[in-house]
Amino acid sequence: MPRRSATMLASTLLLIALFCAALLIKVPYSEMSPGPTYNTLGSQNGKPVISISGHRTYQVTGNLNMTTVEVTSADYRLNLIEAVTGWLKSDVAVIPHSNLYPDNQTEKQAEQQNAEEFSASQDSAKAAALKQLGIPVGSEVIVAAVVEGGPSVGKVHAGDVVVAVDGTKVSEPAQVGALVTKHQPGQNVVFTVVPQGKAASDQHQVTIATVKNPDTGKAMVGIQPGTEHTFPFGIDINLGDVGGPSAGLMFSLGIVDMLQSTNLTGGKFVAGTGTIDDSGNVGPIGGISMKIIAARKAGAQYFFTPSDNCSEAAANTPAGLRLIQVKTIAGALAALGDIRSGDTSALPACSR
């Protein structure tokens, strides 16, 4: 075989070997890309994203879209080829796996965390919206989380309402721990609970055997109590395949829009993101660069951006999308007023 042909063959075989090796080499990175957006004023799978019962609602038009990102699962590891390909794409972010899934989080644990954060986000969004409208909001004690492997597993579940402990009614999460620690480890505690989503008439008693807390030596049942709001009428959010806390702001705005007569968007296409607390304060989220791409692809003209995400978002803004800096639900509502009027010169912009 001529030397030139032999060299070419050897080089080709080497490239094939390197390519195969790159397919097999796993790297500690995950991939993030733009996900679907959902209009909080619209429907999904034939159901309204937000449905309200027991209170007057108003017809709404336009878009108040929440945005999402798609990420590789906790159990998946990119190979070297996938990572390099992702780094070269403008609409993909390749980030350290530990940033998305700290402490070697499993897929099941990640799904559970996302579900809990999404549930808490909905609760805060409803509270913020109603408080903004001056509608009274109450509260109740719930099971915020159940410790894996603890004595409460299978007996109570996250989201269950805790009415009483050993017959004593509770109104604050701290009361639960105080009543449990009156027992010695190994003794039973009787919880009166209402399963998540059920009526008060469905309350029942659950007996749980305490165990010894390894840190304090006191009795524990392996739950984390928390607080959930109660509302004077029904507000349901129907998005079963979405998780995490970042849709809070847009859910709040959608609820406000349906409960008052002013059409907030004036028919415009507005998207956004941001966590929200009970008082209406907007917090930062992850994946902002992917979310603004998703919003623009969906047709958004304006994007509500949490103040702490503004610098990153401004560095990667798609053409045709205007970023609006928001810190509170009140600020977002004021910006919507400007958008409706057509006078957008005073909108608070994001800058690098």
N, C-alpha and C positions, 0 to 999 in steps of 0.2 A: 504494500500500500504506500502510495507517495506520502512523503513527510507532511505536506500541506493538508492532505485529506485526513491523515492520522491526527494531526493537531486539531483540526476542526471537529472530528469525531470525539476526541478527548474533551474538548471544550464544551461540546453539546452535552455529553454525558455528565460533566461536572455541573453544568447549569441545571440539568434535570435533577441531579442529586441534591443540589442546594435548594431548589424549589420544593422538592419533596420534604427536605428537612425543615424548611420554613413552615410547611403545612403542619408538621408534627410539633414544632416548638410552640409551647403555650407561653403567653406573656401575661403579666399581672395587670392587665388593662381591661376596661369595659367600654362599650360603645353607646353613645347617646345620639339620637336623631329626632327630628321634628315628629310629633305625634298628631293625632286628630284633634280638631277643636270642636267644641260643643256650644251651641247657642243656648244660653240659659233661658232665653225667651221662647225657645222652640220645643221640638219634640225629638225623642230618640227611641227607636224601636217601637213607634206607635204610641208612646206615652209622653206627656209633657215632662220636660226636664224638671220644672218646678210646678207643683200642683198645690193649690191652697183651697181649703174647705172651711166653712163656718165663718167666712168673712167676705165682704164685697171685694171683687177684683175688677180690673179694668183691662181693656184690650190693649195689647202692646204690638209694636212693629219694630223692625230693625234688628240689629244684632248686638248682643252683649256676650261675646264668646269667651269661654274659659279655654285655656290652652294646655296641652300636655306634651310630654316627651316620651319617646320609646327608648328603652334601655335593654341591653342584654341581661339575661337572668343571672341571679346570684351564683348558680351552679355552672354557668358557662364561662369558659376562658377563651379569649381571642387567640388565634394563632398569629404568627409573625406577619404573614401575608395580609390578614384581615386588619391588623393594627396599622400597618404601613398604608394600606389602601384607604383606611379611615382618616389617617392624618392628612392625606392628600385631598380629601373632599371638603368642600366649603360648608356643606350642610350636615356634617357628621362631626361629633366631638369624641375623641378618644381620651379617656381619663383613667387615672389609677382605680383599679377595682375596689380598693379599700375606701375610696371616697364615697362610692355608692353603697357599699356593703361593709361597714366597719365591723371589727371584731369577728371576722369570718362568718358573717351572718348567712344563714341558709336561705334558700328560696322560700320555704315555708315561713320562716321568721320574718323575712322581708315583706311577704304578702300580708301577714298578720299586722305588722307595724303600719303598713300603708293603709290597711282597712281601718285601723284604730285612728290614725291621723285624719283620714277622710271623714270619719264619723264625727270626730271632735271639731273638724273644720266646718262641717255643716251646722253643728250646734252653735258655734260662735257666729257663723254667718247669719243665721236666723236671729240670734240675739242682737247683733249689731244693727241689722235692718230694722227690727221692731223698735229698738231704742232710738234710732234715728228718726223714726216716725212718731215717737212719743207713746208707743204702745207698751203697757206694763209687761214685764218678763219675770217669771218666778224661777225657782231652782229646786233640785232634788239630789239626793246622794245616789250615786251609781257605782257599780263595779267597773273601774276604769281598765283594769287588767287582772288576769289570773296568772299566778306564777307557775311556770311549767314544772311539772313534777310535784306540785304542792297538793295539800289535802282538799283544795277547793276545785281541782280539775274535774270537770264533768258534773259538778253539782251546781255551780253558778257560772255565769258567762259574762264576758265583757259587754257592758250595756245594760245589764240587769239593774233594776232599781232596788236599792236597799231601803226598805220601809222601817225596819226595826231590828235590833239585835237583842236577843233574850227578852223580847217583849217591850224593850225601851225604844221609843221612836227616835230616829236620828234625823238631823237637819244639816249637819256638817260632817265632812269626811273624817275629821279628827275624832269624832265621837265613836266611830266604828272601832278604831284601834284601841281607844281607851276602854271600851266595853269588852273587847276580846282579851286584853291583857289582864283583866280582873280574874281570868281563869288560870289554872295551872296547866302546863303542857300535858296533853293527853285527855283533857276534859272536853266535853262537847259544847259547842256554841250553836244556838238556834237563830238562824237568819230568817226574817220575813222579807221575801223578795217578790218583785213583779218582773217576769221575763221581758227582755227588750222587745218593744213593739206591741206589747199586750196591754189590755185595759187594767185599771186598778182592781177590778173585780176578779182578776186572774191571780192575785197574790196568793202565795203559799209559803209554807215553812220548809226550810232546808236545814238539816242538822249536819254540822261539820266538826270532825274531831281535830282539836288543835295539836300543833307540834311545837317543838322547842325552836325558838329563833336562834340560829347559831351565833349571831352577833350580840344579842342582848340577854339571851337565856330565858326570855319571857315567852308566853304563848303567842302563836300566830296561826293564821289559817291560809296564808298564801294568796291574798288578794291585795290589790291597790285600790282603795276607794277614791272616788273623785266626785265632781259636781257636774250635773247636766241641767240645762235650762228647761223650764216648762213654759208652754205658750198657750195663750187664750184661744187659739184656733189651730187647725191642722195645717202644717207646712211639710210637704214631702219632696225630697230630691231624688230623682230616679236616674242614676247613672251607676249601674252595677259594676262596670269594668274599669272604673277609674279609682285611683288611690292617692294618698298623700294629702298634704294640707294646703296646697297652693291655689286652690280654686275659691278660697273663702271670699275674697273681694268680689269676684264676679257673681257668685251666688247671692251675696248681699244686695248687689245692685239689681239683679233680676227680681228679687223679692220686693224691693222698694218699688220698682217699676210696676209690678202687678198690683200693688196695694194703694197706689195713688193715681190721680187722674192725668197727670202730665206724662206724656210719652217721652221718656228720658232721652232716647237716642235721636228723636226726630227723624227716624227712618235710616240713620247712618249705620255704618258697619264699624263697631267698636269691639276690640278684643282686649284682653289683659290677663294679669296674673297677680298673685300676692296673697299671703296669709292674712287673716284678720282676727283680731281679738274681740272680746265681748264689748269693748268700748269703741270699736270701729277703727282701731289703729292698724295700718297696713304694714306687713313685715316682708322681708326678702325671701326669695325662693331659689332653688337650683335650676340649672338648665335654661337660663334666660335667653342665651343666644339661639338655642334651638326653638324656643317658644315664639320668638318674634318672627323667625322664618316660617313656622307653622301658621302664624296669624296672617302674614302677608299672602302666603299661598292660598289661604281660605278666602281672601278678598278684603281683609281688614284695612281701614284707612287710618285708624288711631289705635294706639296700644297703651293701656294703663300699665305703668312700670313702677314697682316699688322703688322708693328713693335710693335704698342701698344697692339696688341692681342697676341703677342708671348708667354708671360709668361703663360697665361691661356691655350693656345693651347699646349704648351710643357708639361704641367702637365697631359694632357689627350690624348696624341698622339696614335692613333691606330697602331698596329704592321704593318710594311710594308709601312708606309707613311712617307715621308721625308718632314719636314717643312722647307720652305725657307723664310727668313725674307725679306720683301720688303718695301721700303719707297717711291719709285718713279717708274713710268713706265720705265724709262731708266734702273733702277736697275733690274726690272723684265726681260727686254729684254737681259740684260747682263747675267742673270741667265739662261735664255733659251739658250743662246749661249753655256754655259758650259754644259747644259744638252744634247744639240745636239752633242757636241764634245765627250761626254762620260767622260770628266774630271770634276767630280763634287766635287773634294776635297776642292775647294775654295768657294763653295756655302755658303752664309751667313745663318747660322742656327739659329733657335729659341732656347732660353734657359729659364729656370725657373727664 
